[in-house]
């Protein structure tokens, strides 16, 4: 199992220098990755300060040399695929091939889409997500793209340079379990980042639910004909205990159930998840010892 730190792109972490400090500390302490959120607003009536996730991750890349970096998660339907492809490819070059691309619908839909006159119909957003992911995959190849789709049109465009990672950076798909459609989508890519109910960010999931999800995803992955030469990741997370025995008791059953990453996340309903000091304290303690 590998271990990551998860931070929002607002509050103290709206400052790229702060994110670079967290990334550097995480690398020194032995963590495997740093992931940041991708929000433009979180609650439009809560006047928070935000940073652009790709700017924040660029600062993190320049401050590190080993850990993987990415978003959990980028709402592909509210971004232009060509611009997003360029941002990811640029970060992959700066980091020398350390990008993980987390994707999903994002939310809250009312705030992050509706506030800007974007579509809020979940069917339309799911269509844009799937079509956008297909375009990103093709753009990252560096080959010419022509596409006449329901939501996007492209006429003979090659976006260069291609990503450093070949054939592309790993793509992890988010969704709420037991909703099946997001996990069927994940089975076609490189990983699943499930949440297990509203407000579950920061709370470790039950092992039996992780086991059911892993079995479902791998069954659909086999049926989809997805390439078997790339690892498939299942990312779960929460707040881990400080003691080795307690951490083993919490995370060990999740590992046995099929999880491959533990993503350290403070409780979303707590007061500290967007504050540097408590996050840095946890980072400096190092990943859970199993």
Number of C-alpha atoms within 10 A of each C-alpha: 16 15 21 23 26 23 24 25 29 24 17 21 25 20 18 21 15 16 29 21 16 24 30 21 20 25 21 15 15 17 24 20 23 28 26 25 22 25 21 19 20 19 14 13 8 8 9 14 14 19 21 17 25 20 16 20 26 21 22 26 27 14 19 19 14 18 21 21 27 29 24 24 23 24 23 23 25 19 14 11 22 17 12 17 23 19 14 20 27 21 24 24 17 17 24 15 20 21 30 22 20 26 24 24 21 21 18 15 19 15 16 21 21 13 13 10 9 14 16 16 11 11 10 13 22 17 14 22 23 15 19 24 20 12 21 20 16 20 26 25 21 16 15 14 16 14 13 9 12 10 12 13 11 14 10 9 14 18 19 16 15 22 25 21 17 11 12 21 22 21 22 27 28 25 23 16 18 16 13 14 13 21 27 19 22 28 26 23 20 22 24 29 26 26 21 19 13 7 11 17 21 22 19 21 20 13 19 12 15 24 17 14 23 19 14 16 23 18 13 17 22 13 11 13 10 15 13 9 6 10 11 23 22 25 25 28 27 21 18 23 15 14 12 13 13 15 17 17 13 20 26 16 16 26 19 12 20 20 26 19 21 25 25 28 23 24 16 16 11 9 9 14 22 19 15 17 12 12 19 16 12 19 23 16 14 18 23 20 13 14
